[in-house]
Amino acid sequence: MIGENFVFREKQNELSRLKEEFLALFKRQEDIFKENFVIYNRYNLLFGEKYFERYLLFCEGERLRRKIELYQFYINRGEEIDKGFVEAVLNAEFREYEERLEKILEEYRAAQEFEKLPLLTKEEAREVKRIYLKIAKRIHPDLNSDFNEEMKELWLKTLNAYKLNDLETLQECEVLLDSFILPSPPVAFEKLDAEIENFKKKIRKLQRKNRKLEKSFPYNQKELLTDSEWVNDKLEDLDRDIELLKKSLEFLKERLQEIDPTYEKEIS
């Protein structure tokens, strides 16, 4: 009996240790997501305006190129160009281009707004971390066998608030946790071995995922964004792309005007 109790406690301790390791790795994952949010906004703040200009010129060029093809189709058949139909075709074909252009602009504007947000104080940052870990230990779906819809709603709200460093919302989540969520019951002895193996697998999976995240965009741009020489080189590359696209666009406009002399009047 004493031996069984000792084994039981040892397995409980091992499971507790694995849960702590899992939680630390999960927090690391969420910290990477949080950093990615900051890095991506910083990236868009630095390059978003030029990305927008470059893609706008690209879209205009591709649209003109396609318009020339459609006009040429009418000319080759000896038919009068149906400009209304051509525009309808272009609007349909380039809808995704327009949506992508709008997204680039939205992300650039979002980055501008994000830059204006006040930074947390050290005390506020500690409080954000404390509340997040407290809630994660209690209701993380991998740590809680009784995870339900009520917990899911609170968990998703917590994750989003943590990513945004929204201390006020996290404090609201903590109140909800203390008021309504009971601690998860201990794991039964006969299920301990399976639970231990389960967490070992989850830990290995999280370790692989975190390594992959650290090597992926935008996290892999973290150090580069602090390198002024690299930033200037990238801005210069974008400027060169923009100039090339402008020249290409002028050529396409001239080509279209040769086909349709009224084109210049349409855009003037």
C-alpha positions in Angstrom: 0.0 0.0 0.0 2.8 2.4 1.0 4.7 1.4 -2.2 1.6 2.1 -4.3 1.1 5.5 -2.7 4.8 6.3 -3.4 4.4 5.3 -7.1 1.2 7.3 -7.3 2.8 10.4 -5.9 5.8 10.0 -8.2 3.6 9.7 -11.3 1.6 12.7 -10.2 4.8 14.7 -9.7 6.0 13.7 -13.2 2.7 14.6 -14.7 2.7 18.0 -12.9 6.3 18.6 -14.2 5.2 17.7 -17.8 2.2 20.0 -17.5 4.5 22.9 -16.4 6.9 22.2 -19.3 3.9 22.0 -21.7 2.5 25.3 -20.3 5.9 27.0 -20.7 6.2 25.9 -24.3 2.7 26.9 -25.0 3.4 30.3 -23.5 6.5 30.5 -25.7 4.3 29.8 -28.7 1.9 32.6 -27.7 4.8 34.9 -27.1 6.0 34.2 -30.6 2.5 35.0 -32.0 2.5 38.2 -29.9 6.0 39.2 -31.2 4.9 38.3 -34.7 2.0 40.7 -34.4 4.4 43.5 -33.4 7.0 42.5 -36.0 4.4 42.3 -38.8 3.1 45.7 -38.0 6.6 47.1 -37.8 7.3 45.5 -41.2 4.2 47.0 -42.7 4.9 50.4 -41.2 8.4 50.5 -42.8 7.5 48.9 -46.2 3.7 48.9 -46.5 3.4 52.2 -48.4 5.9 51.1 -51.1 4.4 47.6 -51.3 1.1 49.3 -52.0 2.5 51.6 -54.6 4.4 48.7 -56.3 1.3 46.4 -56.3 -0.9 49.3 -57.6 1.4 49.8 -60.5 1.6 46.1 -61.1 -2.2 45.8 -61.2 -2.6 48.8 -63.5 0.0 47.3 -65.9 -1.6 43.8 -65.9 -5.0 45.4 -66.5 -3.7 47.4 -69.4 -1.9 44.4 -70.8 -5.1 42.4 -70.7 -7.1 45.2 -72.2 -4.7 45.3 -75.1 -5.2 41.6 -75.6 -9.0 42.0 -75.7 -8.9 45.0 -78.0 -6.6 43.1 -80.3 -9.1 40.2 -80.4 -11.7 42.6 -81.8 -9.3 44.1 -84.3 -8.1 40.7 -85.6 -11.8 39.8 -86.2 -12.4 43.1 -87.9 -15.1 44.0 -85.3 -15.8 47.2 -83.5 -14.4 47.2 -79.9 -17.1 46.7 -77.3 -15.5 48.8 -74.6 -18.3 48.2 -72.1 -17.9 44.5 -72.4 -14.2 44.7 -72.1 -14.4 46.7 -68.9 -16.9 44.2 -67.5 -14.5 41.4 -68.3 -11.6 43.3 -66.7 -13.5 44.1 -63.6 -14.4 40.4 -63.1 -10.9 39.1 -63.9 -9.1 41.7 -61.7 -11.5 41.5 -58.6 -8.9 39.4 -56.7 -6.2 41.9 -57.5 -8.3 44.7 -56.2 -9.0 42.8 -53.0 -5.3 42.1 -52.5 -4.6 45.8 -53.0 -7.2 46.8 -50.4 -5.7 44.3 -48.0 -2.2 45.8 -48.4 -3.6 49.3 -47.8 -5.6 48.1 -44.7 -2.5 46.4 -43.2 -0.4 49.6 -43.7 -3.1 51.7 -42.1 -3.4 49.2 -39.2 0.3 49.4 -38.7 0.1 53.2 -38.5 -2.6 52.9 -35.8 -0.7 50.2 -33.9 2.4 52.4 -33.8 0.3 55.0 -31.9 -0.7 52.6 -29.1 0.9 53.3 -25.7 3.4 50.7 -24.4 2.8 48.8 -21.2 4.8 49.7 -18.1 6.9 46.9 -16.5 4.3 46.4 -13.8 1.5 46.1 -16.4 3.6 43.7 -18.4 4.1 41.5 -15.3 0.4 41.6 -14.6 -0.4 40.5 -18.1 1.9 37.6 -17.8 0.6 36.6 -14.3 -3.1 36.6 -15.3 -2.4 34.8 -18.5 -0.5 32.0 -16.8 -3.1 31.7 -14.0 -5.9 31.3 -16.6 -3.8 29.0 -18.8 -3.1 26.6 -15.8 -6.8 26.4 -15.0 -8.6 26.1 -18.3 -6.1 25.3 -21.1 -7.9 22.6 -23.2 -4.9 20.3 -23.0 -4.7 20.7 -19.2 -8.4 20.5 -18.4 -10.4 17.3 -19.0 -13.7 19.2 -18.2 -13.1 21.8 -21.0 -16.5 23.1 -22.1 -18.1 25.9 -24.2 -18.0 28.3 -21.2 -14.3 27.7 -20.8 -13.7 27.9 -24.5 -15.2 31.3 -24.8 -13.1 32.5 -21.8 -10.0 30.9 -23.2 -10.3 32.5 -26.7 -11.0 35.8 -25.1 -7.8 35.4 -22.9 -5.6 34.4 -25.9 -6.7 37.4 -27.9 -6.3 39.8 -24.9 -2.8 38.4 -24.3 -1.8 38.9 -27.9 -2.9 42.5 -27.8 -1.5 43.2 -24.3 -5.0 44.1 -23.3 -4.7 44.2 -19.5 -8.2 45.4 -18.8 -9.8 42.5 -20.7 -7.4 40.0 -19.0 -8.5 41.4 -15.6 -12.1 40.8 -16.6 -11.2 37.2 -17.7 -9.5 36.7 -14.3 -12.7 37.8 -12.5 -14.7 35.3 -14.6 -12.2 32.5 -13.9 -12.4 33.1 -10.1 -16.2 33.4 -10.1 -17.3 30.5 -12.2 -14.5 28.1 -13.1 -13.7 25.3 -10.7 -10.3 23.6 -10.6 -9.9 20.4 -12.7 -10.1 17.2 -10.7 -6.9 15.1 -10.3 -6.2 12.3 -12.8 -7.1 8.8 -11.6 -4.2 6.4 -10.9 -5.0 4.0 -13.7 -4.9 6.9 -16.3 -1.6 8.4 -15.2 0.7 6.4 -17.5 -1.4 7.2 -20.5 -1.6 10.9 -19.5 2.1 11.1 -19.0 2.8 9.7 -22.5 0.2 12.0 -23.9 1.9 15.1 -22.5 5.3 13.9 -23.7 3.9 13.7 -27.3 2.3 17.2 -26.9 5.6 18.6 -25.7 7.6 17.2 -28.6 5.0 18.6 -31.0 5.1 22.0 -29.4 8.9 22.1 -29.5 8.8 21.3 -33.3 6.2 23.9 -33.9 8.0 26.6 -31.9 11.3 25.9 -33.8 9.4 26.2 -37.1 7.7 29.5 -36.0 11.1 31.0 -35.1 12.4 30.3 -38.6 9.3 31.6 -40.4 8.1 35.0 -41.5 7.6 37.4 -39.9 9.6 36.2 -36.9 12.7 35.7 -39.0 12.6 39.4 -39.9 13.0 40.4 -36.2 16.7 41.2 -36.2 16.7 42.5 -39.8 14.2 45.2 -38.9 16.6 46.7 -36.4 19.4 46.8 -39.1 19.1 50.3 -40.7 21.4 49.3 -43.6 19.2 46.3 -44.4 16.0 48.4 -44.2 17.5 51.1 -46.5 18.6 48.4 -49.0 15.1 46.9 -49.1 13.5 50.4 -49.6 15.9 51.0 -52.4 15.0 47.7 -54.0 11.3 48.6 -53.8 12.0 52.0 -55.3 13.8 50.3 -58.2 10.8 47.9 -58.7 8.5 50.9 -58.7 10.5 52.8 -61.3 10.6 49.7 -63.6 6.8 49.3 -63.3 6.2 52.9 -64.1 8.3 52.6 -67.3 6.4 49.4 -68.2 3.1 51.2 -67.6 4.0 54.1 -69.8 5.0 51.7 -72.6 1.6 49.9 -72.2 -0.3 53.2 -72.3 1.5 54.1 -75.5 0.7 50.7 -77.0 -3.0 51.0 -76.1 -3.1 54.5 -77.6 -1.8 53.2 -80.9 -4.7 50.7 -80.9 -7.3 53.2 -79.6 -6.4 56.9 -80.1 -9.3 57.9 -77.8 -7.6 56.2 -74.8 -5.7 59.3 -73.8 -9.0 61.3 -73.8 -10.6 58.7 -71.6 -8.0 59.0 -68.8 -7.4 62.8 -69.1 
